[in-house]
Amino acid sequence: MIPALILGGGPAGASAAIRLASAKAPHLLIERTRETGDAICGGFLSWRTLESLATLGIEPEALGPARVATVRLFSGDSVAEARLPRPAHGVSRRHLDTLLLARAAQAGAVIERGVTVRETTSRAARLQDGTMLQAEALFLASGKHDVRGLARPEAARGADPTLGLRLRLGPAPALDRLIGDAIELHLFDRGYAGIVLQEDGTANLCMAVHRSRLTEAGDPEKLLAALAAESPQLAERLGYRIGGGIDAIANVPYGWRVRNGEAGLFRLGDQAGVIPSLAGEGMGIAIASGIRAADAYLVGGSAAAAPFQHRLARDLARPIGLAGWIRGAAERPHITQALLPLARNVPILVDLIARATRIGHDRS
């Protein structure tokens, strides 16, 4: 019997492992990949997320030079820009995950890689080779990927589900000048694209688009061509594209969150709640939930799982709900065309929205 079993070595699972290892609590983290890759992710770390990382022993300097100070919004020919409440950071998942897992190992975490989980219950996991791992407490941190047995409901994906697409831009000095210290959001019919510079000088372009829009275009390449024709600003940035591939993930259940918990099962990150990516708080929720879950377990053991999940669901209600409302407006060009001048002329609104969609690692 394993006291604490963590499924997934991304930001949520690694954060929980760091906390448990630092407290010398017995545990095991298993991760399906043998090498750290670059998951489909927006790459934005808010100031609240930087605070959470600092409690784990990771300072902003370790993340690289891609500081973010402004948000820039595009819709058709309209552009609005506003300062963020506090400095943020752009980073690739490969770099962030490498830092977190290295910090976990340094703290004494027990990590096994190249281990695939085929099925789970609230306190057990069946591996690809048939081995059953029993646990007093299971920390489900598999990100956007569901595991049979504890998968999120199909209804959460909606009638016109969202797909995530990701590609790389640059590096190029001209691209640096275009984006600068901003996180850019390019809004269009039934979707949006976020762009931010990363630690290696490239820019991450991550897109959320409804399946109906992709179906109308025909395929991802044709969709990019259509979007470039609609937006000269986005077309200019796509001109710096590197590599021919487009990474994709299907059926992202934006807006979903688990409402009730059960003893022994700690759902973390996207397995607890999925905030629309334009809020830039997905990694923040993952890291904060990992810290909170580990802290709750250290105090109350497996019985702390249900109260932890209830508190997390309560704290996620406002960020996910507000981000969902903004996403609904952002995907309708006639609405964004009307609202962007307001964001430009009353930048305090952007500040207030940015603050209201954050979550911290504390349990208040």
Stockholm file with secondary structure:
# STOCKHOLM 1.0

chainA/1-364         MIPALILGGGPAGASAAIRLASAKAPHLLIERTRETGDAICGGFLSWRTLESLATLGIEPEALGPARVATVRLFSGDSVAEARLPRPAHGVSRRHLDTLLLARAAQAGAVIERGVTVRETTSRAARLQDGTMLQAEALFLASGKHDVRGLARPEAARGADPTLGLRLRLGPAPALDRLIGDAIELHLFDRGYAGIVLQEDGTANLCMAVHRSRLTEAGDPEKLLAALAAESPQLAERLGYRIGGGIDAIANVPYGWRVRNGEAGLFRLGDQAGVIPSLAGEGMGIAIASGIRAADAYLVGGSAAAAPFQHRLARDLARPIGLAGWIRGAAERPHITQALLPLARNVPILVDLIARATRIGHDRS
#=GR chainA/1-364 SS CEEEEEECCSHHHHHHHHHHHHTTCCCEEEESCSSCCCCSCCCEECHHHHHHHHHTTCCGGGGCSCEEEEEEEEETTEEEEEEEEEEEEECCHHHHHHHHHHHHHHHTCCEEESCCEEEEETTEEEETTSCEEEEEEEEECCTTSCCTTSCCCGGGGCSSCEEEEEEEECCCHHHHHHHTTEEEEEEETTEEEEEEECTTSCEEEEEEEEHHHHHHHSSHHHHHHHHHHHCHHHHHHHTTEEEEEEEEEEEECTTCBCCCCBTTEEECGGGTBCCCGGGSCHHHHHHHHHHHHHHHHHHHGGGGHHHHHHHHHHHHHHHHHHHHHHHHHHTCHHHHHHHHHHHHHCTHHHHHHHHHTCCCSSCC
#=GC SS_cons         CEEEEEECCSHHHHHHHHHHHHTTCCCEEEESCSSCCCCSCCCEECHHHHHHHHHTTCCGGGGCSCEEEEEEEEETTEEEEEEEEEEEEECCHHHHHHHHHHHHHHHTCCEEESCCEEEEETTEEEETTSCEEEEEEEEECCTTSCCTTSCCCGGGGCSSCEEEEEEEECCCHHHHHHHTTEEEEEEETTEEEEEEECTTSCEEEEEEEEHHHHHHHSSHHHHHHHHHHHCHHHHHHHTTEEEEEEEEEEEECTTCBCCCCBTTEEECGGGTBCCCGGGSCHHHHHHHHHHHHHHHHHHHGGGGHHHHHHHHHHHHHHHHHHHHHHHHHHTCHHHHHHHHHHHHHCTHHHHHHHHHTCCCSSCC
//
